[in-house]
């Protein structure tokens, strides 16, 4: 019995050593820093999930090819373990557990969307795993007291409030009538909250406040109201599908509205997919290639745009650009921490103050980026070629806002 007990003890000890070794070294294997990511490669958010993954991969390739990450006198390269969260929040939470508990990942990249980030954040927080996320903008993410969550993008409530300010400005400083239609996800509801606050601030009136249908396959009910009530501005937030649906049906129904402002136009490749019928749409964007931010890895926005297009065959939407920026933030934090200790890396992340091709990045106590404003671009067409031109803020504008939108009878 004694020999058997000794053998059991030895086997248990070896198992514990193997387990401890796996957990200890899974974050850094040889010369590789392993990051974990659950992204939407299938399901509702698959198009933006692919943009997210492509943005991550381009930054990994660029950082690795330009000297990697230097910690403790050694050089390391980034590598990412990916899983498909299927655009499902429950699945995203499960995969966060799997990445941390089974794969031993101790540094996480975020998923696409606020809803999926909300599902993963409690898991990464529980295990004290730093997560740098690029596609979860819901304001409520930054009011939970999370210490290990850091977002490189501006919060969702700031996406389209500038559109209301523009509408008021174009109305001679007088309040305007607002129509709005929003998906019921956390991101879109925070965009809505920003519009409500902007309406109060400007004394404007919300005359239509609609919910988009779950499948985002029509917004005819809202557009019929717009035809009757004649708002000064129509605001829509329904991710990629919502933007495409809105523009198609506005054109089909010949709905005249002086200003149309939306989210996710560039992710939807609106100007390329829908051409002339998308002209004059105003679109909230976290980034545009014409902005003057720079870094040593991608240079400026124009070079990032060219590099991304060469690698993936299409121009980068801001979801890709901000995803690339997340890797630059992790590199910077590792090198300032000079450690792979998660608490030291977390503290280095909290002290981030840097400029990337995507914009300035500095985190508030809640983890949101407080150093980079949103921009608005407008789809402008010339001889059949449609492009996105930044029209606000004026500091970075590359074109003058066309307002009001010409009526369909005059196009």
C-alpha positions as CSV (number, residue, x, y, z in Angstrom):
1,X,0.0,0.0,0.0
2,X,2.8,2.4,0.9
3,X,4.5,1.9,-2.5
4,X,1.1,2.4,-4.3
5,X,0.5,5.6,-2.2
6,X,4.0,6.9,-3.1
7,X,3.4,6.2,-6.8
8,X,0.1,8.0,-6.7
9,X,1.8,10.9,-4.9
10,X,4.5,11.0,-7.6
11,X,2.1,10.9,-10.4
12,X,0.0,13.6,-8.8
13,X,3.1,15.8,-8.3
14,X,4.2,15.3,-11.9
15,X,0.7,16.1,-13.1
16,X,0.7,19.3,-11.0
17,X,4.1,20.3,-12.4
18,X,2.9,19.7,-16.0
19,X,-0.3,21.7,-15.3
20,X,1.6,24.5,-13.7
21,X,4.1,24.6,-16.5
22,X,1.4,24.7,-19.1
23,X,-0.4,27.6,-17.4
24,X,2.9,29.4,-16.7
25,X,4.3,29.2,-20.2
26,X,1.2,29.2,-22.4
27,X,1.3,33.0,-22.5
28,X,4.8,32.9,-23.9
29,X,5.9,29.9,-25.8
30,X,9.5,30.0,-26.9
31,X,9.8,33.4,-28.7
32,X,6.0,33.8,-29.2
33,X,3.6,35.9,-27.2
34,X,0.3,34.0,-27.5
35,X,-2.8,36.2,-27.6
36,X,-6.4,34.9,-27.6
37,X,-9.3,36.1,-29.8
38,X,-12.9,35.0,-30.3
39,X,-14.2,36.7,-33.4
40,X,-17.4,36.4,-35.5
41,X,-16.4,34.4,-38.6
42,X,-20.0,33.2,-39.0
43,X,-23.4,34.5,-38.1
44,X,-24.8,38.0,-38.0
45,X,-21.6,39.9,-37.5
46,X,-19.4,37.8,-39.8
47,X,-18.4,40.5,-42.2
48,X,-17.2,42.8,-39.4
49,X,-15.6,39.8,-37.7
50,X,-13.5,39.2,-40.8
51,X,-12.5,42.9,-40.8
52,X,-11.5,42.5,-37.2
53,X,-9.4,39.4,-37.8
54,X,-7.8,40.9,-40.9
55,X,-6.8,44.0,-38.9
56,X,-5.3,41.9,-36.2
57,X,-3.4,39.7,-38.7
58,X,-1.9,42.7,-40.6
59,X,-0.6,44.2,-37.4
60,X,0.9,40.9,-36.2
61,X,2.7,40.5,-39.5
62,X,4.0,44.1,-39.4
63,X,5.1,44.1,-35.8
64,X,6.8,40.7,-36.2
65,X,8.6,41.8,-39.4
66,X,9.8,45.0,-37.8
67,X,11.6,43.6,-34.8
68,X,8.8,42.1,-32.8
69,X,8.4,42.9,-29.1
70,X,11.5,43.4,-26.9
71,X,11.1,42.3,-23.3
72,X,14.0,41.5,-20.9
73,X,16.6,41.7,-23.5
74,X,14.9,39.2,-25.7
75,X,12.8,39.5,-28.9
76,X,9.4,38.0,-29.1
77,X,6.8,37.7,-31.9
78,X,3.0,37.8,-31.6
79,X,0.8,34.8,-32.4
80,X,-3.0,34.6,-32.0
81,X,-5.3,31.7,-31.2
82,X,-8.6,32.3,-32.9
83,X,-12.0,30.8,-32.3
84,X,-15.3,31.6,-34.1
85,X,-17.9,33.0,-31.6
86,X,-20.6,32.5,-34.2
87,X,-21.9,36.1,-33.4
88,X,-23.4,34.6,-30.2
89,X,-22.7,36.1,-26.8
90,X,-23.1,32.9,-24.9
91,X,-20.5,31.3,-27.2
92,X,-18.2,34.2,-26.8
93,X,-18.2,33.9,-23.0
94,X,-17.5,30.1,-23.4
95,X,-14.6,30.7,-25.7
96,X,-13.1,33.3,-23.3
97,X,-13.2,30.6,-20.6
98,X,-11.7,28.1,-23.0
99,X,-8.9,30.4,-24.1
100,X,-7.9,31.2,-20.5
101,X,-8.6,27.8,-18.8
102,X,-7.6,25.3,-21.5
103,X,-5.3,27.2,-23.8
104,X,-3.6,29.1,-21.0
105,X,-3.9,32.5,-22.7
106,X,-3.2,35.4,-20.4
107,X,-3.6,38.3,-22.9
108,X,-6.8,38.7,-24.9
109,X,-7.9,40.7,-28.0
110,X,-11.5,41.7,-28.1
111,X,-14.3,40.3,-30.3
112,X,-16.5,42.3,-32.8
113,X,-19.4,44.2,-31.3
114,X,-20.3,45.6,-27.9
115,X,-22.7,42.8,-27.1
116,X,-20.0,40.1,-27.5
117,X,-17.4,42.2,-25.6
118,X,-19.9,42.5,-22.8
119,X,-20.1,38.8,-22.7
120,X,-16.4,38.3,-22.6
121,X,-15.4,41.1,-20.2
122,X,-16.6,39.5,-17.0
123,X,-14.6,36.4,-17.8
124,X,-11.3,38.2,-18.5
125,X,-11.9,40.3,-15.4
126,X,-12.5,37.3,-13.2
127,X,-9.2,35.8,-14.2
128,X,-7.4,39.1,-14.3
129,X,-6.5,38.7,-18.0
130,X,-5.8,42.0,-19.7
131,X,-8.0,42.5,-22.8
132,X,-7.4,45.2,-25.4
133,X,-10.5,45.5,-27.5
134,X,-11.2,47.4,-30.6
135,X,-14.8,46.9,-31.5
136,X,-16.9,47.2,-28.3
137,X,-18.0,50.9,-28.0
138,X,-21.0,50.6,-25.7
139,X,-20.7,53.2,-22.9
140,X,-21.9,50.6,-20.3
141,X,-18.7,48.6,-20.8
142,X,-16.8,51.4,-19.1
143,X,-19.0,51.9,-16.1
144,X,-18.6,48.4,-14.6
145,X,-15.4,49.2,-12.8
146,X,-13.4,46.7,-15.0
147,X,-9.7,47.0,-14.4
148,X,-8.5,44.7,-17.2
149,X,-10.5,46.0,-20.1
150,X,-9.1,48.6,-22.5
151,X,-10.8,49.9,-25.6
152,X,-8.9,51.8,-28.3
153,X,-12.1,53.3,-29.8
154,X,-14.3,56.2,-28.8
155,X,-17.5,55.2,-26.9
156,X,-20.7,54.6,-28.8
157,X,-22.7,57.6,-27.4
158,X,-20.3,59.9,-29.3
159,X,-20.8,58.3,-32.7
160,X,-23.5,60.5,-34.2
161,X,-24.1,63.4,-31.8
162,X,-22.0,65.6,-34.0
163,X,-24.6,65.0,-36.8
164,X,-27.2,66.7,-34.7
165,X,-24.8,69.6,-34.1
166,X,-24.2,69.9,-37.8
167,X,-28.0,69.8,-38.5
168,X,-28.6,72.6,-36.0
169,X,-25.7,74.6,-37.4
170,X,-27.1,74.3,-40.9
171,X,-30.5,75.3,-39.6
172,X,-29.1,78.7,-38.5
173,X,-28.5,77.5,-34.9
174,X,-32.1,76.7,-34.4
175,X,-33.4,73.3,-33.0
176,X,-34.2,70.6,-35.5
177,X,-36.7,67.7,-35.8
178,X,-35.0,64.3,-35.5
179,X,-36.1,60.9,-36.7
180,X,-34.2,57.8,-35.6
181,X,-34.3,54.1,-36.0
182,X,-32.0,51.7,-34.0
183,X,-31.2,48.1,-33.7
184,X,-31.8,46.8,-30.1
185,X,-28.2,45.7,-29.5
186,X,-26.1,47.5,-26.8
187,X,-24.0,49.5,-29.2
188,X,-26.9,50.9,-31.2
189,X,-28.8,51.7,-27.9
190,X,-25.8,53.7,-26.7
191,X,-25.7,55.6,-30.1
192,X,-29.4,56.4,-29.5
193,X,-28.6,57.7,-26.0
194,X,-26.0,60.1,-27.5
195,X,-28.7,61.4,-29.9
196,X,-31.2,61.8,-27.0
197,X,-28.5,63.8,-25.1
198,X,-27.7,65.9,-28.2
199,X,-31.4,66.7,-28.7
200,X,-31.7,67.9,-25.2
201,X,-28.5,70.0,-25.5
202,X,-29.6,71.7,-28.7
203,X,-33.3,72.0,-27.8
204,X,-34.2,69.7,-30.7
205,X,-37.2,67.4,-30.9
206,X,-37.3,63.7,-31.5
207,X,-40.4,63.1,-33.6
208,X,-39.7,59.5,-34.6
209,X,-38.1,57.0,-32.3
210,X,-38.3,53.5,-33.9
211,X,-36.8,50.1,-33.3
212,X,-35.4,48.3,-36.3
213,X,-36.7,44.7,-36.8
214,X,-34.4,42.0,-35.5
215,X,-33.5,40.7,-39.0
216,X,-32.8,44.2,-40.2
217,X,-34.4,43.3,-43.6
218,X,-36.7,46.4,-43.8
219,X,-37.3,49.8,-42.3
220,X,-40.3,50.7,-44.4
221,X,-42.5,51.6,-41.4
222,X,-40.0,54.2,-40.3
223,X,-39.6,55.6,-43.8
224,X,-43.3,56.0,-44.3
225,X,-43.3,58.0,-41.1
226,X,-40.4,60.1,-42.4
227,X,-42.3,60.8,-45.6
228,X,-45.3,62.2,-43.5
229,X,-43.5,64.0,-40.7
230,X,-40.6,65.5,-42.6
231,X,-37.8,65.5,-40.1
232,X,-34.6,67.6,-40.6
233,X,-32.3,64.6,-39.9
234,X,-32.8,60.8,-40.0
235,X,-30.4,58.8,-37.8
236,X,-29.9,55.0,-38.3
237,X,-27.8,52.5,-36.5
238,X,-28.1,48.8,-37.4
239,X,-24.5,47.7,-38.1
240,X,-23.6,46.7,-41.7
241,X,-27.0,45.3,-42.7
242,X,-28.9,48.2,-41.2
243,X,-26.9,50.7,-43.3
244,X,-27.4,48.8,-46.5
245,X,-31.1,48.3,-45.9
246,X,-31.6,52.0,-45.1
247,X,-30.0,53.3,-48.2
248,X,-31.6,50.7,-50.5
249,X,-35.1,51.4,-49.2
250,X,-34.7,55.2,-49.1
251,X,-33.8,55.0,-52.8
252,X,-36.6,52.6,-53.7
253,X,-39.2,54.6,-51.8
254,X,-37.7,58.0,-53.0
255,X,-37.7,59.3,-49.4
256,X,-36.5,62.9,-49.2
257,X,-34.7,63.9,-46.0
258,X,-32.3,66.8,-45.7
259,X,-29.7,64.8,-43.7
260,X,-29.2,61.0,-43.4
261,X,-26.6,60.0,-40.7
262,X,-25.7,56.4,-40.1
263,X,-23.2,54.0,-38.5
264,X,-21.2,51.3,-40.3
265,X,-21.2,52.8,-43.8
266,X,-17.6,51.9,-44.5
267,X,-17.9,48.4,-43.1
268,X,-20.8,48.0,-45.5
269,X,-18.7,49.3,-48.3
270,X,-21.6,51.5,-49.0
271,X,-20.2,53.7,-51.7
272,X,-18.8,50.7,-53.6
273,X,-21.8,48.4,-53.2
274,X,-24.6,50.9,-53.8
275,X,-22.9,53.7,-55.7
276,X,-24.9,56.8,-56.6
277,X,-27.9,55.9,-54.4
278,X,-25.7,56.2,-51.3
279,X,-24.5,59.7,-52.2
280,X,-24.8,62.3,-49.5
281,X,-25.2,59.8,-46.7
282,X,-23.3,61.0,-43.6
283,X,-21.4,58.3,-41.8
284,X,-19.9,58.1,-38.4
285,X,-16.4,56.7,-38.4
286,X,-13.7,56.0,-35.8
287,X,-11.0,56.5,-38.5
288,X,-10.5,57.6,-42.1
289,X,-7.4,57.2,-44.2
290,X,-7.1,60.9,-44.8
291,X,-6.5,61.8,-41.2
292,X,-3.0,62.9,-40.2
293,X,-2.1,60.5,-37.4
294,X,1.2,58.6,-37.8
295,X,3.3,55.8,-36.3
296,X,6.4,54.0,-37.3
297,X,4.7,50.7,-38.2
298,X,2.1,51.9,-40.7
299,X,3.1,55.5,-41.3
300,X,-0.2,57.3,-41.9
301,X,-3.7,56.4,-42.9
302,X,-3.0,56.4,-46.6
303,X,-0.2,53.9,-46.2
304,X,-2.2,51.7,-44.0
305,X,-5.0,51.8,-46.5
306,X,-2.6,50.8,-49.3
307,X,-1.0,48.0,-47.2
308,X,-4.3,46.6,-46.1
309,X,-5.8,46.7,-49.6
310,X,-2.7,44.9,-51.0
311,X,-3.0,42.2,-48.4
312,X,-6.7,41.6,-48.4
313,X,-8.0,42.9,-51.7
314,X,-10.3,45.6,-50.3
315,X,-10.0,49.0,-48.6
316,X,-9.9,48.8,-44.8
317,X,-13.0,49.9,-42.9
318,X,-12.4,51.5,-39.5
319,X,-13.1,48.2,-37.8
320,X,-9.9,46.8,-39.4
321,X,-7.8,49.9,-38.5
322,X,-8.8,49.9,-34.9
323,X,-8.1,46.2,-34.6
324,X,-4.6,46.8,-35.9
325,X,-4.2,49.6,-33.4
326,X,-5.0,47.1,-30.5
327,X,-1.8,45.2,-31.4
328,X,0.3,48.4,-31.3
329,X,-1.1,49.1,-27.9
330,X,-0.2,45.6,-26.6
331,X,3.4,45.9,-28.0
332,X,3.8,49.3,-26.3
333,X,2.6,48.0,-23.0
334,X,4.7,44.9,-23.0
335,X,7.8,46.9,-23.7
336,X,7.1,49.5,-21.0
337,X,6.3,46.8,-18.5
338,X,9.4,44.8,-19.4
339,X,7.5,41.9,-18.1
340,X,4.8,39.3,-19.0
341,X,3.3,39.5,-15.5
342,X,-0.4,40.2,-16.1
343,X,-0.7,42.8,-13.3
344,X,2.4,44.7,-14.6
345,X,1.1,44.6,-18.1
346,X,-2.3,45.8,-16.9
347,X,-0.7,48.7,-15.2
348,X,1.3,49.6,-18.3
349,X,-1.9,49.5,-20.4
350,X,-3.6,51.8,-17.9
351,X,-0.7,54.3,-18.4
352,X,-0.8,54.2,-22.2
353,X,-0.4,57.6,-23.9
354,X,0.5,57.2,-27.6
355,X,-0.2,58.1,-31.2
356,X,-0.9,55.4,-33.8
357,X,-1.9,55.7,-37.5
358,X,-5.4,55.2,-36.2
359,X,-5.4,58.0,-33.7
360,X,-4.2,59.1,-30.2
361,X,-4.8,56.5,-27.5
362,X,-5.0,57.3,-23.8
363,X,-7.3,55.4,-21.4
364,X,-9.6,56.8,-18.7
365,X,-10.1,55.0,-15.4
366,X,-13.0,53.0,-17.0
367,X,-10.8,51.8,-19.8
368,X,-12.3,53.9,-22.7
369,X,-10.0,55.9,-25.0
370,X,-10.5,59.6,-24.2
371,X,-8.0,60.9,-26.7
372,X,-9.5,60.4,-30.1
373,X,-12.6,62.1,-31.5
374,X,-15.1,60.6,-34.0
375,X,-15.2,61.8,-37.6
376,X,-18.1,62.1,-40.0
377,X,-17.6,61.4,-43.7
378,X,-20.0,61.9,-46.5
379,X,-20.4,59.8,-49.6
380,X,-19.6,62.0,-52.6
381,X,-19.9,60.8,-56.2
382,X,-18.2,62.3,-59.3
383,X,-18.7,60.8,-62.8
384,X,-20.0,57.5,-61.3
385,X,-17.1,57.2,-58.9
386,X,-18.2,57.4,-55.2
387,X,-15.8,58.2,-52.3
388,X,-16.0,58.8,-48.6
389,X,-14.9,62.4,-47.8
390,X,-14.4,63.6,-44.2
391,X,-16.6,66.6,-43.5
392,X,-16.4,66.9,-39.7
393,X,-14.7,67.9,-37.5
394,X,-13.6,70.8,-39.6
395,X,-10.0,70.4,-38.5
396,X,-9.6,67.2,-40.5
397,X,-12.2,67.9,-43.2
398,X,-11.2,67.0,-46.7
399,X,-14.5,68.2,-48.3
400,X,-17.3,70.6,-47.6
401,X,-20.6,69.1,-46.4
402,X,-23.3,69.0,-49.0
403,X,-26.5,70.0,-47.3
404,X,-29.4,69.7,-47.6
405,X,-29.4,66.4,-49.5
406,X,-30.9,67.0,-53.0
407,X,-34.4,65.7,-53.4
408,X,-34.7,62.5,-55.6
409,X,-36.5,64.5,-58.3
410,X,-33.4,66.7,-58.6
411,X,-30.8,64.0,-58.6
